Amino acid sequence: MYKIYSVKSLYKILIILLMMIVMGGCEEAKKVIEISGNVKSIGNHISVNGTTNLKKGSKLKVELRDIEINHVIEKHNVNVKEDGVFNVNFSRDDRGEDHKLVVNFYPHEQTEQIQKIYGAAGGLISEHSQGYVQYSKEGNDVSGIQMFDFIYKVEKGSVGQRTFLLDHFENPNAVSGEE
């Protein structure tokens, strides 16, 4: 009824179990990425000042897009500094239109050193990161981060705007149910 194991067999089983525990613990923990930022616009000048826990040298792509067709009007690449700060300033040609501002962290566009931290396809980015997105790049699933803001058109008497990045895009002019 009961099977008796030899001490040698028990040692083998114990070693296998310990190896499984150690190997499972070697898997790198996913990183929760945080990106926040203040957006200011005065006239045709737009300034984004942000902080992040991304490592120094991580590249962020900041894009100004047309809201209706989501076409990129202007884009800037900015590197995260030692203290997690990033800044970008630019001017928009058409200040009579509302725009969408998008701040992207694309793992597939990072240096090899940064890809080791977050994964070449973002496999080490936690799904709990604010702004977490999944997309397809050359047939492969990739994870990244996208943060947004609505840039208001400049109207006569406007003093500009002071807003902040969100993990979703809110178009205040959209009819209920559309963006």
Buried (B, 14 or more C-beta within 10 A) or exposed (E): EEEEEEEEEEEEEEEEEEEEEEEEEEEEEBBEBBBBBBBBBEEEEBBBBBBBBBBEBBBBBBBBBBBEEEEEBBBEEBEBBEEBEBEBEBEBEEBEBBBBBBBBBBBBBBEEEBBEBBBBBBBBBEEEBBBBBEEEBEEEEBBBBBBBBBBBBBEEEEEEBEBEBBBEBEEEEEEEEEE
